[in-house]
Amino acid sequence: CCLANDCANWSPPTSDPTASPTTAEPTSAPTTAAPTTAAPTTAAPTSSPTEPSWWYPDPDSDTIVCVYGSDPIGFYKANSAKYLFDSMTECCLEHGCTGWVPPTASPVTSEPTASPVTTSPTTEKNLAPNITTTVPPLNETTTTTATATTTTTPESCYYPDPNDPETCLHGSSPPPYYLMYPTNRLFDTMSACCAHYDCTNWVPPTTAPTTTPTTVPTTSPTETKRWYDDWNDVEDKCVFGTGFYAMQELFETREECCQQFDDGCVDWAPPTVAPTTSASPTSPPTKTPTSSPTKPPRWYPYDPYSVDTVCVYDSAYPQWMTAELAASLFLFDS
């Protein structure tokens, strides 16, 4: 081309190339190994999270034993300081387990010889002696087959208020399950009960009585009669007398008592007064409502101290159940 067109700045070769270059064609296509990447592996969790567990008195046992578990009754959870413990020793020291002897001393070693191996918690049921005890009603006597000792339930005693464990009550009708734990539930004196349960606003006596007690009472004791809700009747009724429970709300008049029911007493109606007319109001308006607000219907045990009680749904539950602690134990949405 340049010979024919006289290209600028071009010089013809001095001679022809001696030979054509020889280059072998590639024998095969290059091979590249695919990268090997293992799929990520994630180990499955070794165990599911567990609920916390405690030692607590067995409410279903005929004897006083402490068991280990994660599902105590609601009353124990509401009073955990007195009923839930980290060890069987603490539980039995507080409640006096039947047939249990506290350890005399803990062994002392410089170093642990081996890690403890425990397959599952051991309950006191397996450690306590085989004792059969029948829960007696008040004023009756029961004998345990293992110890051959006779225990008589007193006609009246002091016991902790089930609605307020820091208060002791006096009477002859403690809750039935208290009879299963007489050592830690039933006491002869207020001092013994409050010393055990640390009663609020209670001061122990500082000295002995200054005078010798009389052999007979100087005057006959009189019981104050009041109007109260008759818990032994399924209907809304108020009675006048002294047969009320210690935790019941008491009233001076029948009208006040019947006002606690939404529809009043079934056997009594307040007296009617003929309306009067006047040119102006007879009295200024009141700052507070003249009647108490109605209670919402809830589920509650009709007789909370009976072993055969039933749950009912209405708003006729007693006023004391609306207290903060009592409501959590006796009033429910379902």
Buried (B, 14 or more C-beta within 10 A) or exposed (E): EEEEEEEEEEEEEEEEEEEEEEEEEEEEEEEEEEEEEEEEEEEEEEEEEEEEBBBBBBBEBBBBBBBBEEEBEEBBBEBEEBBBBEEBBBBBBBBEBBBBEEEEEEEEEEEEEEEEEEEEEEBBEEBBEEBEBEBBEBEEEBEBEBEEEEEEBEEBBBBBBBBBBBBBBEEEEBBEBBBBBBEBBBBEEBBBBBBBBEBEEBEEEEEEEEEEEEEEEEEEEEEEEBBBBBBEEEEBBBBEEEEBBEBBBEBEEBBEBBBBBEEBBEEEEEEEEEEEEEEEEEEEEEEEEEEEEEBEEBBBBBEBBEEEEEEBEBEBBBEBBEBEBBBBBBBEEE
